[in-house]
């Protein structure tokens, strides 16, 4: 996984604090292995059309700056670019229409680091997928038992849409 630390402004009006542990099932395609990674979604803010997320682990933190409208200089330098989005309708006890954003991470100063990040404002990062190795991590637990069915449904709907899950081109730029 890629670790980034980004500086961002905090605005308490647009900030959600979350102390639930998020568990990700990590699938390594080579060797057919799996692992579980636990991290906390410590901060989720939405300022000027940019979602800022910070996940923490014991000795590490990962921050993401995900722009949903346009590309700022900061996000362009760090390589996060919105390339597609998809609406997924969940028919459960409380039917909900989720909007899932797909970002391409491509650091212009690195090689072989490209990955896709699938994000929903309700849950944070749903899936992180490596470009070339086939490895991915998907969110399986937020600490809230009532989320499990929805998480499973959302991640499966993303993965079973072959074009959405595998396509690395900028489909969002082509949509009107």
C-alpha positions in Angstrom: 0.0 0.0 0.0 1.1 3.6 -0.5 1.6 5.9 2.4 1.2 9.6 1.9 1.0 12.4 4.3 -0.8 15.5 3.1 -1.3 18.9 4.8 -4.9 20.2 4.6 -7.0 22.8 6.3 -9.5 21.6 8.9 -13.0 23.0 9.1 -15.0 21.7 12.0 -18.3 22.4 10.1 -17.3 19.9 7.4 -15.4 17.4 9.5 -16.6 13.9 10.6 -14.7 12.2 13.4 -14.8 8.4 13.3 -13.2 6.1 15.9 -14.4 2.9 14.3 -11.8 0.5 13.2 -11.9 -0.3 9.5 -10.8 -3.8 8.5 -9.6 -4.5 5.0 -9.2 -7.9 3.5 -6.0 -7.8 1.4 -5.8 -10.2 -1.4 -2.4 -11.0 -2.9 -3.0 -12.5 -6.4 0.4 -14.1 -6.6 0.6 -17.0 -4.2 -3.1 -16.9 -3.5 -2.7 -15.3 -0.1 -4.9 -13.1 2.0 -4.3 -10.9 5.1 -6.4 -8.5 7.2 -5.3 -4.9 7.8 -7.0 -2.9 10.6 -6.8 0.9 10.6 -9.0 3.7 12.0 -10.6 6.3 9.9 -9.5 9.2 12.1 -10.7 12.1 10.0 -12.9 12.7 7.0 -13.5 16.3 5.8 -15.0 17.8 2.7 -13.7 21.2 1.8 -13.8 22.9 -1.6 -14.9 19.8 -3.5 -12.0 17.7 -2.0 -12.4 14.8 0.5 -9.6 14.7 3.0 -9.2 11.4 4.8 -6.7 10.2 7.4 -6.4 6.6 8.5 -4.2 5.7 11.5 -2.5 2.5 12.5 -0.3 1.8 15.5 2.8 3.6 14.2 1.7 5.0 10.9 -0.9 7.2 9.3 -2.1 7.5 5.7 -3.8 10.6 4.3 -5.6 11.1 1.1 -6.8 14.2 -0.7 -9.5 13.2 -3.2 -10.9 15.9 -5.5 -14.4 15.3 -6.9 -14.5 18.4 -9.0 -11.6 19.6 -11.0 -7.9 19.1 -10.1 -6.1 21.3 -7.7 -2.4 21.9 -7.9 -1.9 19.9 -4.7 -3.8 16.9 -6.0 -2.1 17.1 -9.4 1.3 17.1 -7.8 0.4 14.1 -5.6 -1.2 12.2 -8.4 -4.9 11.6 -7.2 -7.2 12.1 -10.1 -10.9 11.4 -10.4 -11.4 9.1 -13.4 -14.9 7.8 -12.9 -17.9 7.5 -10.6 -20.8 5.1 -10.3 -24.2 5.2 -8.6 -25.0 1.9 -6.8 -28.5 1.3 -5.5 -28.7 -0.9 -2.4 -32.1 -2.5 -1.6 -31.9 -3.3 2.0 -33.9 -2.4 5.1 -33.1 1.2 4.3 -32.7 1.5 0.5 -29.9 3.8 -0.4 -28.3 5.1 -3.5 -24.5 5.3 -3.0 -22.2 7.3 -5.2 -18.8 5.6 -5.6 -15.9 7.7 -6.9 -12.9 6.1 -8.6 -9.5 7.8 -8.4 -6.3 7.0 -10.1 -3.2 7.4 -8.0 -0.2 8.1 -10.3 2.8 9.8 -8.7 4.7 11.6 -11.6 8.0 11.1 -9.7 7.7 7.3 -9.3 7.4 4.2 -11.4 5.2 1.2 -11.0 3.1 2.7 -8.1 -0.2 3.3 -9.9 -3.3 2.2 -8.1 -7.1 2.7 -8.2 -8.9 4.0 -5.1 -12.7 3.5 -4.8 -14.3 5.8 -2.3 -17.7 6.5 -0.9 -18.4 9.5 1.4 -20.4 7.1 3.7 -17.7 4.6 4.4 -14.4 6.0 3.2 -12.1 4.0 1.0 -13.9 0.8 -0.2 -11.2 -0.7 -2.3 -7.5 0.0 -3.1 -6.3 -1.9 -6.2 -2.7 -2.1 -7.5 -2.3 -1.4 -11.2 0.1 -4.0 -12.3 0.2 -6.7 -9.6 -3.5 -7.5 -9.2 -3.4 -7.1 -5.4 -6.2 -5.3 -3.8 -7.6 -4.5 -0.4 -11.4 -4.2 0.2 -13.2 -2.8 3.2 -15.1 -5.6 5.0 -15.9 -4.1 8.4 -16.3 -0.6 9.8 -16.9 -1.6 13.4 -20.7 -1.2 12.9 -22.4 -4.5 12.4 -25.3 -3.0 10.5 -22.8 -1.9 7.7 -21.6 -5.4 6.8 -24.2 -6.3 4.2 -24.0 -2.9 2.5 -20.1 -3.1 2.4 -20.2 -6.6 0.9 -22.8 -5.5 -1.7 -20.9 -2.3 -2.6 -17.5 -3.9 -3.0 -19.0 -6.9 -4.9 -20.8 -4.5 -7.3 -17.6 -2.6 -7.9 -15.6 -5.8 -8.5 -18.2 -7.4 -10.8 -18.4 -4.4 -13.0 -15.3 -5.3 -15.0 -15.0 -2.0 -16.8 -15.4 0.1 -13.6 -13.0 -2.1 -11.6 -10.3 -2.6 -14.3 -10.4 0.5 -16.6 -7.6 3.0 -15.9 -8.7 5.7 -18.4 -10.3 8.9 -17.5 -13.9 7.9 -18.1 -15.2 10.8 -15.9 -13.8 13.4 -18.4 -15.9 11.7 -21.2 -19.2 11.9 -19.3 -21.5 14.8 -19.6 
